[in-house]
Amino acid sequence: MPHVLVLDGLWNKTVAAVRSLGKRGYRVAVGERTRFAPALFSRYCSRRFLCPSPVLFPESFLDALEEELRIGRYDVVLAMEFGTQILIARNRHRFEGLARFPFAPADLAIRVQDKGELASFAASHGVKCPATFRPAWLGEASMMADRLPYPLLIKPRLSSGGRGIVRVETASQLRKAYPKVHAVHPMPILQECLPPGGDALGVGVLMNFSSEPRATFAYRRLREYPVSGGPSTLRESVKDEALCRTTERLLSALGWVGVAMAEYKVDPRDGQPKLLEVNPRFWGSLHHAIVSGVDFPHLLCRMAMEGDVPLQREYRVGVRSRSVFHGELMHFIRNPERFHLRPGFLDFSIPDDLLSTSDPWPVVGRVSSLIPAFFDRELRETMLG
């Protein structure tokens, strides 16, 4: 029975991975800095690994992880958050022979995460992107302000989930806002804000150790939070062969290994999907791919243990899923059209990322996670983005 350690137990995507692997017969241990985390409450969690914060105490975290791997005799380690993934990838020499870690090198992952680097690379390989501008120094943004197309988005290069993004309508607004974003996220990019009306699409991909595609899954975002654009709260699986092949070719050209998810927005002016970013990690709506028939955690573990897996491109189309807690709930509260949503907020026939009659306790874990967050600023900021 394969033994897997899944880290970052605070997140819904971690619950999805733990349930998926547990149902397939894996022995699953879950790691997190607090015992009040949803994935640690799952019936499929066979061991709880409480560890120091990889953000605040990286060396202590690495020491604790090395000790856990020596004791636990694990086959695979899965990092669900980007920071944890990068920290382990940079120190993978410490864990050789202890467990397999099927993720890309840290330098490559950071390059893919960098929105400026990615936009340049994608455009040079024929992938359409919104017009993107990369100021080389702080004053250059102000110098070019009068020549740019508006509205624009000021985007941090390495953030995720919409964090730090600021929309500006004029050159004057750009000159005021850019230094403020720069103070928190150095040298953000400037990117054309696509007109409203086009679909928001995502493509999840698994690439093998030779950077060849092994699984692909496409979906449409039906609702997001924040309402104006952010992580999906309601989505639907779709078939888009062209977009899937485009994403596979891009990740292959990058030399990618492991899982990643590319985000696109259809430009209503020409009907073409434009690449917004690539998340070089497990993504928030992972549960949606699993219920649609593409079990990325299981495939990644098999690939780690067996060296490769067969190509899988088939999945169920038209499947919907959602995230009620924080996502759908906050969308409902903030959307002026809240009572006219289709499907409605109270439509519980749609599978939820966390709610499950066969594994109900992670909901208790989600509520209880508010307890340590009240006293722990870093944990609170992590949860609230």
C-alpha positions, 0 to 999 in steps of 0.5 A: 500500500503506497504511503504518501505525505501530503503537506499544506493541510489547510487548503481545500485542494489538499482535502481533495488530494487526501480523499482521492488518494485515500479512496484508492488505497493509499496510506495518507499522512497530512502535514500542517503547522496547526492541528486545526486544518481541514485535511487533518480531519479527513477520515482518509488521514492516517497520520498527522504531521505537525511541523514548523511553518515553512514560511517563518521557520524554513530550516526548522521545517526542513529538519522536521520534514527530514525526520518525518520521512526517515520515520514514516517510510514514505513513497511520495511527498506532495507539496500543495502550496507553492512556497512549500514546493519551492523550499523542498525543491531547493533542498531536495538533496536532503531527501534523496532516498527518503521519498520521491518528490515529483516537482520541477526544479525551483528555478524553473518553477519561479520562472514560470510563476513570473508573469513578466517572464512567462508573457515574453516566453509565451509570446515568443512561442506563438501563444497569444497574451494580452499586451504586456509591459515590463518597466525595467526601473521604477521611474520607467512606468511613469515615463511610459504612462502616457503611451499605454492603452487603458484600462491597465492592470498592475500585476505583481510578478510572483503573486497568485489568486489575484493578490496585489492586482490593481486596475488603473484607468488613466496615466495619472492613476498609474503614476500614483498606484504603481509605486504603492504596488512596487513597495510590496511587490517589486517591479510589477508588470503592466498588462492590458485589461481585456474587455468584459464578455469573454469566457474565463478558462483554465487548463490543468496539465500533468507533464512527465519527467521528459516534459511530455503531456500525460493528462489534460483537463479544461474548464470554464469559470462560471463564478469567481471571487472577487466578483470582478475576477479571481479564483473560481467559485463555480466551474464547469468542465469543457472540451477545448482540444486546441487550448489543451494542445496549446498549453501542452506545447507551452509547458513542453517548451518550458521543460516543465515537470509535474502539475500546472494550471494555465489561466486564459481569458477569451478576448471578445474583440477577436474571440481568441483566448489570451494567456493570463498566467500559469500556476506552477503548482496544484491549483485551488479547484483541483477537486473539480478535475478529480470529479470530472475524471482526471485524478491529478494527485493519483497520476502524479504519485503513480508517475513518481513511483513508476516513472511514467503513466499512460496519456489521459485526455478523456474526461466528463464534460459538463460536470460542475463543482463549486466552493461554498465556504469563502468562495461562493458565500463571499461571491453571494454576499458581494454580488448585487445580483445575488438573488438572480444567480443561476444556479442559485447559491442554495443549489446543493446538488452541485458537488462542493470542494469540502462538503461531503456526506461520506467524509464530513469532518473537514468542514469542522476542520475548516471552521476550527481553523479560525481559532489559531488564525485569530492568534496567528497573524501569518496564518490569518494572512495566509487564509485571507490572502 
